[in-house]
Each structure stands twice: as C-alpha cells, then as structure tokens.
C-alpha cells in the first residue's frame, strides 16, 4: 500500500513511492450486491495482469474514480486472501457514490491504491478480539473477519458486536450464520425494531457489557460514526481495556489519499496518510474536541 510507515522521506523519494498509486487501474464491475436501500457492495475485477500486482491489508482503502465526476476514498471490504476481485461497500452520500450507484454490472471504473494503515493482524494472533461496529462501519472490519477466519486457530475468542438504526440497515446479514459457524460470536442490536425483529434493541455498548470476553487482555477494534467510537472506547476503558489496545478506523473527510490537501486533518494527523487505523491513545484526545 501507499504509506510511508512513519519513515521520514525527502520530497523526491516520497513522490517516487507514490507513483504507482497515482496511476489509476481500470476495473470492471462484475457483481453489484444491494445491502440496504442506499448501500451496495461492488465487486470489481481488475484488468488481466494487474490482479497479481494488487495486494492489500484489511483496513486499507482505495480511491474509486469515475471519469467526469471525481474520486472518493472507499474501504476495501473483501478478503485479502482473494486475488483479482476486490469488493467495496459504499453508501450513497456524494457525487461519486451517486454516480457509482448509477453504474451497472459490466461497466468500467478506475481505482488507485491501496492506501493507508491496516488493522494490527499480527498483534491479534493469540489474543481475544472484540470487534464493535455500527452501520457501514462494518465494511472495513469485514476484511479483517475474513483474515481471522482464514487462520481461525491462531486467535482466541472473537466477539463481533454490531448495530444499526433498523434491521433493514444491517449489512452482510447473509454472512452472520457463516461467521458464527467459524466460532465468531455475533451479537446484533438495532435502535428501532420492526415487525419480526426478535433481537436486541439498544446501543452497542450494552452488548459490549454482555460480552464474556476478558477485555483487560483483549484487543478492541471499532469503526462507525465518531461519536459511537468515542463511547465505545470509553466503555472499553471502563471495562478494563488499555488505551493502546483500542483501535479505531478514522475515515472522515479523506480526499486525496496522500496527505497533500489537508482536508482530513484531525489534530496533528492527516487521516489518509497517518491512518485510517489509530489507537485510542493516539487519537482519543482529538475525538473529545467538538468540530475539530
């Protein structure tokens, strides 16, 4: 991926390191999966020869480009073990995602990437893992779930706590049973119930409290609206987690993917360049500041 890994680089070496990511690759939309009324998963097939070059880690993102419209940062939601086909789950929220929603299977778009930091997969091995997501925040964590399933015996207890506004807003519902069969404890909550809903009604922090995971020694990973991640981190701390063991995916306002435009600055960080994955001890102080 295109990330300096925290190394100090001069301008020439920085530009050279980014060159492959500046060159868009053509991709064909092979399958479009409707997840909710305004969220779809797009499975993209790279051109012949490019599929062997493209490798990513769970938590990274691509810039999806539509000629004449623009580009947007979208998390990769497919398995890092699967080569040649890359999935992105996108919600209609701007010009690019509206344009993407008008595309049909068989049409072409372009992408650049992968960019950004990844979930700490190596650190998760041998540990218990608590994953907390809300709404479309499950998308960048889906790739991590695939990594865990690929080597399930390498991990301890894995709990997924997932919430959405209504049952119709839950992503990947058809995969919940498969994840449970892979010894992942899946607990789901909604804010507003609908006829036929027999699950939990409430916020995800209530499901965190019900988890039997030993959180003082576990790693906590979360993605969703910033206010939700702030409350998730506070609940994890109250339950005994260490701030350096809480990881957040910060994906707001990313625009150029290389830290040049400054649009995604939060405190001292440029989220696309320094993230999007951060520990709570890094990013926590800035989440407490409104409108920063």
URGIWO-V897079 format. One record per helix or strand of 2 or more residues. SS is the DSSP state (A for helix, B for strand). FROM is the first residue (numbers start at 0). LEN is the number of residues. If there is no record, write none. Layout:
SS;FROM;LEN  SS;FROM;LEN
//
This chain:
A;10;12  B;24;10  B;38;8  B;60;6  B;69;7  B;84;7  A;94;7  B;107;8  A;120;4  B;128;6  A;134;16  A;151;3  B;157;7  A;166;3  A;172;9  B;183;7  B;199;2  A;203;7  B;218;5  A;225;13  A;242;3  B;245;4  B;264;2  B;268;2  A;270;4  B;276;3  A;279;8
//
